Amino acid sequence: MPPTVSINLCCYNSEKFLEETVRSIFAQTYKDWELVIINDGSTDSTESIIKQYIDRGYPIIYYWQENHGLGYSRNEALKRSEGKYIAFIDHDDIWLPDKLEKQISLFSDNSETDFIYTNYYIMKNDQKVVVLKGKQPTGYVFENFLYHYPVALLTAMIRRNALIERNIEFDEDLHLSEDYDVFMRLLYRSKAGYIKDPLAIYRVHPQMTSVIRMSDYYTEGLYILKKFKEIDDRQVHFKKALKKYEMNLEYLKAKVLINHGDSVSGRKQISAYKLLYFKYFLLYLFSFMPTNVRHIIQNMFSKSGV
């Protein structure tokens, strides 16, 4: 019989954090799962770490490939998954022991739900900070998520048949936002559930692809925005939300420019929106500060774990 949950783990040169990640999977109180690992061309000791657990008899499906990026790798993991549900974790993330158990329980009580996400911690400088405050959206959340997207990949579990029936797979042209793109296309027609308990730990560190390639989020975001605008039957209904999503992309682009010392271009990027939302106005003012003052402020937030 296929397992209830297929855990998808895509990794690349993951030796620093991988053991802690897989141990958090093996420590789950819910045991009916398989672990599908795609090694995206690692050149370090990633493979030897994985194989030692295969040799110990853990239910691991392992595949090594030439480096193709996350979109391609996640599709390879899906192809090899047989579970009723798909859960996702990356090589530097950690699950708390009851993560799978609580999600399976919620799915069992909500047959119309295709997607469940949870609260989580961010761990930076060895400090854990709870991320999501207050009640989060459930049900048909597509429009809410255009305004504010609260999902971290490591907390998501989805009904595999929902992807199959809608012919949804990861976009292999995306390398940073491939999960957002898939989840949002699923949530356009599917209901979401939410668990308020923090059930995972998202580790922030300088080697993260999302940190190294932060500037690519803007380009990928515009690409995804074009997809959303091509949704024809409710495009008018989501017009305001799509505009806010576009504004958030401009904010992100401005922040990257300012952080890289190009304050003039950053101000231009956000100028049209600076009086519409308070955080946009703060970033606009921030861009006028001398570089050394900006760095002092950023370091203060970094040391506080924010």
Buried (B, 14 or more C-beta within 10 A) or exposed (E): EEBBBBBBBBBBBBBBBBBBBBEBBEEBEBEBBBBBBBBBBBEEEBBEBBEEBBEEEBBBBBBEEEEBBBBBBBBBBBEBBEBBBBBBBBBBBBBBEBBBBBBBBBBEEBEEBBBBBBBBBBBBEEEBBEBBEEEBBBEEBBBBBBEEBBBBBBBBBBBBEBBEEBEBBBBBEBBBBBBBBBBBBBBBBBBBBBBEEBBBBBBBEEEBBEEEEBBBBBBBBEBBBEEBEEBEEEEEEBEEBBEBBBBBBBBBBBBBBBBEEBBEBBBEBBBEBBEEBEEBBEBBEBBEBEEEEBEEEEEEEEEEBE
